């Protein structure tokens, strides 16, 4: 059974996008004979790399899935946050030799687009399971 860590960025100022993504992540784990053994909530997507690194260090975790939503604002701040989070998570995966999957939706999307992409929580978990299983062989 694949054991996962889950990082959930809580910043969602307009609705239940994150809640739906997290629910989908837990369902995907259960449906694919995996278990989320630890979950860490962080304030926003920018904060996810540190939490992912802490989980990736644990010997009981085979892979880490990261969830978040970055909604467009009036500036390019969403682009900065998205790029920093993606690069930080890539670094964690390579530094820790542990799969870290990117289930952060955005940047550059509206609230409606975010609501249409809540399935990415489940997708990030399925990808983490597949990658952990493949690399274990």
C-alpha positions in Angstrom: 0.0 0.0 0.0 1.4 3.4 -1.0 1.5 5.9 1.9 1.1 9.5 1.0 1.6 12.9 2.5 -0.8 15.6 1.6 -0.2 19.4 1.7 -3.2 21.6 1.4 -2.9 25.3 0.7 -5.9 26.9 2.4 -6.1 30.2 0.5 -9.4 30.2 -1.3 -11.1 33.5 -0.8 -14.2 32.8 -2.9 -15.5 29.4 -2.0 -15.1 25.7 -1.4 -12.6 24.9 -4.2 -9.9 23.6 -1.7 -12.4 21.6 0.3 -13.6 19.8 -2.8 -10.0 19.2 -4.0 -9.1 17.7 -0.6 -12.2 15.5 -0.5 -11.3 14.2 -4.0 -7.7 13.5 -2.9 -8.9 11.3 0.0 -11.4 9.5 -2.3 -8.7 8.9 -4.9 -6.3 7.5 -2.2 -9.0 5.1 -0.9 -10.0 4.0 -4.4 -6.4 3.2 -5.4 -5.3 1.2 -2.3 -3.3 4.0 -0.9 -3.5 5.9 2.4 -2.9 9.5 3.3 -0.9 9.1 6.5 -0.2 12.7 7.2 -1.7 16.0 6.0 -0.4 19.5 6.6 -2.5 22.6 6.0 -0.6 25.8 5.0 -1.9 29.3 4.5 -1.2 29.5 0.7 0.4 27.9 -2.3 3.7 29.8 -1.7 4.0 28.0 1.6 3.7 24.5 0.2 7.3 23.6 -0.5 8.4 23.7 3.1 5.5 21.5 4.2 6.2 19.1 1.3 9.8 18.9 2.3 9.0 18.0 5.9 6.6 15.2 4.7 9.1 13.9 2.1 11.7 13.5 4.9 9.5 11.0 6.7 10.3 7.3 6.3 6.7 6.3 6.3 5.8 8.5 3.3 6.3 7.2 -0.3 5.1 10.4 -2.1 3.6 13.8 -1.4 0.6 15.4 -3.2 0.2 19.1 -3.0 -3.1 20.9 -3.5 -3.9 24.6 -3.9 -5.6 27.2 -6.0 -4.2 30.4 -7.3 -6.9 32.8 -8.5 -6.0 35.8 -10.7 -6.0 39.2 -9.1 -5.4 42.7 -10.3 -1.6 42.2 -10.6 0.8 39.5 -11.8 1.3 38.4 -8.2 -0.5 35.1 -9.0 2.2 34.3 -11.6 5.0 35.0 -9.1 3.3 32.7 -6.5 2.7 29.9 -9.1 6.3 29.9 -10.4 7.8 30.0 -6.9 5.6 27.1 -5.7 6.3 25.0 -8.7 10.0 25.5 -8.6 10.1 24.9 -4.8 8.2 21.7 -5.1 10.4 20.4 -8.0 13.4 21.1 -5.8 11.9 19.1 -2.9 11.2 16.2 -5.1 14.7 16.1 -6.5 16.5 16.9 -3.2 14.5 14.2 -1.2 14.3 11.7 -4.1 10.6 11.5 -3.3 7.7 12.1 -5.7 6.0 15.4 -5.1 3.0 16.0 -7.4 1.6 19.4 -8.3 -2.1 19.7 -7.7 -2.0 23.5 -7.5 -4.5 24.9 -10.0 -3.7 28.3 -11.6 -2.3 30.8 -11.8 -4.1 32.9 -14.4 -7.6 31.5 -13.7 -10.9 32.9 -12.6 -13.0 31.6 -9.8 -15.3 29.8 -12.3 -12.3 28.1 -13.9 -11.0 27.0 -10.4 -14.4 25.5 -9.6 -14.3 23.6 -12.8 -10.8 22.1 -11.9 -11.4 20.7 -8.5 -10.8 17.2 -9.9 -7.1 18.1 -9.9 -7.0 17.1 -6.2 -7.7 13.5 -7.1 -5.5 13.7 -10.1 -2.5 14.8 -8.0 -3.0 11.8 -5.6 -3.3 9.3 -8.5 -0.1 10.7 -10.0 1.7 10.4 -6.7 0.5 6.8 -6.3 1.6 5.9 -9.9 5.0 7.5 -9.6 5.7 6.0 -6.2 4.7 2.6 -7.5 6.8 2.9 -10.7 9.9 4.1 -8.9 9.6 1.4 -6.3 10.1 -1.3 -8.9 
